[in-house]
Amino acid sequence: MERREPKPKQVTVTVDGETLCLPARTTGAHLRAAAGLSTECDLYLERPGLAADQLLSDADSIELVDGMMFFSTPRTILMGQVQHRRAPK
């Protein structure tokens, strides 16, 4: 009988208000891609209370937990110009 690898545990997280179901172990790059975010924005893990939110790089390895919340911001803010957060399709 062939041995199957167990499926990675899936968790539900929120990025910019959008709910995503992802493997519990992932990277900043995978999280960004799953949310459809442009590389021109920064991605943060929202921390509760007064704790500082955590900036994530694409290379960061992340252990996701159900209910985690993330948000993005433009990497560069230019006065009078709006930068889109979503990657072009």
PETAFEN-V539263 format. One record per residue. RES is the residue in one small letter. SS is DSSP state (H for helix, E for strand, - for the rest). Layout:
RES|SS / RES|SS
This chain:
m|- / e|- / r|- / r|- / e|- / p|- / k|- / p|- / k|- / q|E / v|E / t|E / v|E / t|E / v|E / d|- / g|- / e|E / t|E / l|E / c|E / l|E / p|E / a|- / r|E / t|E / t|E / g|H / a|H / h|H / l|H / r|H / a|H / a|H / a|H / g|- / l|E / s|- / t|- / e|- / c|E / d|E / l|E / y|E / l|E / e|- / r|- / p|- / g|- / l|- / a|- / a|- / d|- / q|E / l|E / l|E / s|- / d|- / a|- / d|- / s|E / i|E / e|E / l|- / v|- / d|- / g|- / m|- / m|E / f|E / f|E / s|E / t|E / p|E / r|- / t|- / i|- / l|- / m|- / g|- / q|- / v|- / q|- / h|- / r|- / r|E / a|- / p|- / k|-
